[in-house]
């Protein structure tokens, strides 16, 4: 069978629709799969509106069969801010979806490699998205579980297709399951949290409404970027990316799940939680308009699941009890709310100390996502 590769013309509505619709073909018999929020998925292919395109570029490719029907897709990204910050020349691949067809996947990756080489890049990693907030990695364990909102899901055979292109695994991230009724959470952590807050002059900002959250958003960028100050493989958020993230967060946030650690009037740490809307997205196929928002509102009221996706503290407060504060607030977010279950989203395996501590508290790391890399010079 001959595979044709088409670079998507982002001004061509039909081609964009083909790119966005392909996952529904691949996962039509997969009850665990959660469609992306349709307006967010479409935004990734909109250079006029997505903040990423103010500093970087990307290309999108479709694999078509002999009948000119899509059988695979891939995005390849040159994140110039990432490369400048990390002193690299690295491409990302993202949004890879393909039937179990090694010829089609090979053609897709060859197109991605060629485009990245034309951009002057010498390595490619992935799956990795447009911003630090996009879920990353290829699911390698936990296929029987529904993914948290925004987190990757894929068939098991994707690993075979990717490794056939010369990729090797270089990193993993894990996600944990918390059941508030079965977790072994010692009182001493709450006591330590309270003691450290008193000694260091820290407090937890409490939010009651979305309007309250808006008051801290202008300082969220410096807080997030400060928490990344000595890490590699990340990239600071821009003002526009913070605005986009905030708009999404406010869409379906539960203000009680947003925790900001304050020193006087300055934020120094954060814990971001939000209700899981995966069931609503499955029911609406990711579409909120015109009537999907009614299902979304209903699910926000009755879901027992929440996602914890983002936690950090600026460097000067690490090692001084900051972790105990985050753990204590993490537990309170679940135990002192209407939620019972939490998905602790994507913790890097290199953070083995935190993982050991969380396991001791009864967290079950039940999903693993793998990151792959390949040299483009060979």
Secondary structure, DSSP 8 states (H G I E B T S, - for coil): ---EEEE--TT-HHHHHHHHHHHHHHTTT-TT-----HHHHHHHT-TTT-GGGGT-EEEEEEEE-TTS-EEEEEEEEE-HHHHHHHT--EEEEEEEEE-S-HHHHHHHHHHHHHHHHHTT--EEEES--SSTTS--SEEEE-TTS---TT-----TTHHHHHHTTT-EEEEEEEEEEEETTT----HHHHHHHHHHHHHHTEEEE---SHHHHHHHHTTHHHHHHHHTTT-SS-----HHHHHHHHHHHHHH--GGGEEEEEETTEEEEEEEEEE--HHHHHHHTT--TTTHHHHHHHHHHH--EEEEEEEEE-GGGTTTTHHHHHHHHHHHHHHTSS--EEEEEEEETT-HHHHHHHHHTT-EEEEEEEEEEEETT-
